[in-house]
Structure formats: C-alpha cells, structure tokens
Amino acid sequence: MNFAQGFGLSLLQLVLGVFDLYTWVIIIRALVSWVSPDPHNPLVRMLHVATEPVLRPLRRLAPPHKLGGLDLSPLLAILILQFVKNGIVYSLGYSPRFLF
C-alpha cells in the first residue's frame, strides 16, 4: 500500500468514525429525552444543538403527534446515516467487513 492509498483509507476511516460518533449522539439524545431533562443543562443543550438540524426535518416527515406522541426521527436519522455510510463504503469498492 502506498502513501496515497494509506492516506485515503485513513480519511475514509475518519469519516466513518464521525458517522458512528454522530449515531451515538443521536442515541444519547433519544435516551436523555425519556427522563425529561433540565433544558438548561449544558449537556442537554449541546445534544439538542448537535442533533436538531438533522432531526427537525425528519419530524416533518413523521410528526410525533400523528404517531401517538412517538418521535421516530432519531430512528429515521440513524437509518439514513447507516444507509449513507454503507453507500460510501460500497461505492469505494470495500467489502461489508470494512464497516465493522
């Protein structure tokens, strides 16, 4: 493997790591929302600021008030992230094992 291939692979792993990190941020936000957190808590505010730009448009597609109050936007966001992540890996010709 030459330098360019190694650099490209490292960059790909970094991008995939960012996808994984953002997935965990969404999961943590969903879990925290179940305990009615203090909205002034810095961690809660950080989670809200980091995830709301992605979750808000998805809430328009599946509004919680039409689903009995169940907000499916975190689940939809995670599914979309995984779909994009898989698409990146497959389009670059790597095997599914690369994802794990």
Secondary structure, DSSP 8 states (H G I E B T S, - for coil): --HHHHHHHHHHHHHHHHHHHHHHHHHHHHHHHTT---TT-HHHHHHHHHHHHHHHHHHHHS-GGGTTT---HHHHHHHHHHHHHHHHHHHTT--GGGG-
